[in-house]
């Protein structure tokens, strides 16, 4: 079964505790938390204090996505406030292998993310070390964008490499995911769907999560 990871970036922060309670009652397994610094991406979200509050109120796996420069400086502090999966961008580091090891040393699972223009072959020498690969299907920085359909071929190629090398990392898709394209994304080989606006802006978020979870029951998540 695949995993649904609602993105808290799309929540109503005036009613954050209510939205977290909704996530707790939902069929989602992850809560996706986008940390943005206004440098790596053209927006600023929140830091460790908010993540600490979120993790204290949420009973789902806290999936932290660092869209920041110099992610090496902040790995330990985000794990300490509740991050169970930490993903940093390959474009933001010159030492991907070292960064993966740093994340794993904290006890968190390690992921690398790729922007839409970045080819998957940059991960060729570290795939064995990864728990998760995040493919951005929008240009990162803002929620509510349209899915870039060229991402589908990247999913297929990454999944082919995963199968060929008998690896177990999750393939997570982040950006523009909703009921209109979730099935196709899963068919291409993804098994974690980040859903922001499609969940939090829907009339019935619990029902939307349930519908997303009901798609593609034959796609199995790996951890």
Secondary structure by P-SEA (a helix, b strand, c coil): cbbbbbbcccccccaaaaaaaaaaaccccbbbbbbbccccccbbbbcaaaaaaaaacccccbbbbbccccccccaaaaaaacccbbbbbccccccaaaaaaaaaaaccccbbbbcccccccccccccccccbbbbbccccccccccccccaaaaaaaaaaaaaaaccbbbbbbccccccccaaaaaaacccbbbbcccccccccaaaaaaaaaaccccccccc
